[in-house]
Amino acid sequence: MAVIVVGSMAFDAIETPFGKVDRIIGGSGVYLAYTASNFVKPIQQISIIGEDFPQAELDDLSARGVQFEGVERVKGKKSFFWSGRYHLDMNTRDTLVTDLNVLADFNPVVPESYQGAEFLMLGNLDPVVQLKVIEQLRVRPKLIVMDTMNFWMEIALPGLVEVLKKVDVLMVNDSEARQLSGEFSLVKAARKIMAMGPEYLIIKKGEHGALLFHANEVFFAPALPLEDVFDPTGAGDTFAGGFIGHLAKTGDISFESMKTAIIVGSAMASYCVEQFGPNRLRTLTKSEIDSRIRQFVNLVNFDIELV
Ligand code: AMP
């Protein structure tokens, strides 16, 4: 079951209350690939990198079943660079620098070998790029999931609205859901956003978990109360990678299956935040993933007798 992932492959500079790194591998596409490859192979990456992106990183991902035929390397240019600083609450951050570099002229080309993939994960990128990928797929994937952020709502809303009409699942955080819908109530926001196209909507609430909406149904997955949150960068992409990875592994895209998938996504994100950048994802094992999913089950499992 092939999964196409589209996203940035980048260098990040990150500052949290617990430390600082000036240059670490990042990008939505990198987090997606590291995470989804735990569940299914191949992961077919679509992205663009500069001359500076380390071959060793690509080799590490290749060994995990990630394919790069859809990744363009531009000689003499730099990879996307993003820098952010987290506030003390670790839920909010300021973007300090967004240097698009190679991303500024990204014209994605879906290679022939990716045609027929059954799952498409559109990571946080320019909606024009997301749309170009959808339009090149000759057979519509069984499921198209899209992530986006406030940055694109501010500078590319008309394009974003076009992509929304073509996807099955949208993922945003609570403030982005409010921004996109103009509604404070997340229930009203969900209704409005689903009317724009996606049949399913996931609203992420950081350390307060995630909501899954579909028609008149809603499901809630908590976030695990963690003793140490070191760096939340990539948590959203890691959540998305776990979500689509689980759905692709089972091949089941029902609402029931999506409930499990948001628990799996939450479990993966809870590991991501334990170390800087994608470092924790590099060492993660299957038994660690399973044990954390069990912790989630225990967190919310209770018996009740109504009197
Ligand atoms: P997250 O913490 O899940 O929102 O993802 C953080 C990652 O997204 C970082 O590694 C950045 O390199 C990447 N990123 C930040 N802004 C953008 C953007 N405008 N387009 C593409 N990728 C971005």
Residues whose N, C-alpha, C, O or C-beta is under 5 A from the ligand:
A	BS01	AMP	S8 A10 D12 G26 G27 S28 W82 N124 L125 F151 P232 T233 G234 A235 G236 D237
